[in-house]
Amino acid sequence: MCIIDNKKSGLACALWGIKFMKRYVIVGNGVAGVEAAKVIRENDDEASITIISKERDLFYYRPRLIDYIAGKVGFEQIIVYHEKWYTDRNIKCVLGVEVIDILADEKKVVLDNGDELEYTKLLLANGSDPFILPVEGINKDGVFTIKDRTDVDNIKEYCKDKKKVIVVGGGLLGIETANSLMEQGLDVTVVEYADRLLPRQVDNDGSKVLEKMLKEKGFKFMLGESTKEIIGDGKVEKISMNSGKVLDVEVVIFSVGVRPRRDLADKVGLNFNKGVVVNEYMQTSDGVVYAAGDVAEHDGICYGLWAPAKEQGAIAGKNMATGNSEVYAGSKMEARLKVVGISLLSAGKIQGDGLVEKAEENDGAYVKTFEDNGDIVGAIVIGDAKEVNRLAKVIK
């Protein structure tokens, strides 16, 4: 295996696989890309497999970055596969290097260190970028998003001598980020444009239950508010809202969603709607190029979640290696909140005509199920760990 962590070498790694007839190149070392590489190797023990990533770290469990912010784990603890795993499977990782072009006619990817790698089949698993609101003052020191380890390290370093933080976005990641920073002793307020928390995952009644639970843990919220301007002399000092409110603050973290990366898709001329459009085989409009994970759009859906990305990567890898032998029928939507003491599940189909809704509130917990022809097809559960585990298993 050849692991590159700088931009000065790479040719040797590219030449390493010349003797192999098939060359699989995977752009992105997240869960979709690494799962695809794993499945390709299971179905083809001779091909060259190369994973390219501009990140310098081996594949890690990205959802646990929240624990890394809170200081609950060291980074080494969230690495999924260490170097030996790749060596044992003859999978090459080219790290700290970015794909800047794709020469579709020549079946080559061009790296920012000048190297070119040929491919028989190519997987785009290059993920998404955090969306940043078009707010005045967005480029000041102290403004962050969270996507990878570098973002988290920068936030941790900057917050060492800070106290007041605003998290813009009351979704799952926004709430979890606020919780981790609170555990570090910071004074955090969550600002949400909607008039309630988790508007995409939870109904009105559920939002009220969740808000009450979180406030009891010390959370502070500004609901129905939107950011107008970040104020300060080169760094964050205040933030103003469109309502006219102005708050003293030292750090602003945006957590308002992500957008699939389209730069490489445009290099190849791939169909792109909300994401790179793929068929039931995770195949793009270019027959030898596949896409999986955050960057991909299947049946009009960009999932942006770990479990679907893993499923998509596995199916993409299988089809790249075996010639479209497995169909991807979509993934079950499932969201969980990782805040100690609060169990939350939003899963399956929770909107649509003809669904039979059943809701209960007991001992502060909220459980709502959605049935179709007698089958439970969706659920919202807040504050009941047993029901979270039970319903997650039975939802069809």
ABEGO torsion letter per residue (X at the ends): XBBBABAABGAAAAAAAAABABBBBBBEABAAAAAAAAAAAAABAABBBBBBBABABBBBBAAAAAAAAAGABBAAAABABBAAAAAAAGBBBBBGBBBABBBAAAGBBBBAAGBBBBBABBBBAAEBBBBBBBBBGAABBGBBBBABAAAAAAAAAAAAABABBBBBEABAAAAAAAAAAAAAGBBBBBBBABABBGAAABBAAAAAAAAAAAAAAGBBBBBGBBBABBBEBGBBABBBBAAGBBBBBABBBBBAEBBBBAAAAAAAGBBBBABBBBBAAGBBABAABBBBEAABBBGGBBAGBAAAAAAAAAAAAAAAAAGGABBBAEBBBBBBBBBBGBBBBBBEBABEBGBBBBBBBBGGBBBBBBBBGGBBABBBBBGBAAAAAAAAAABX
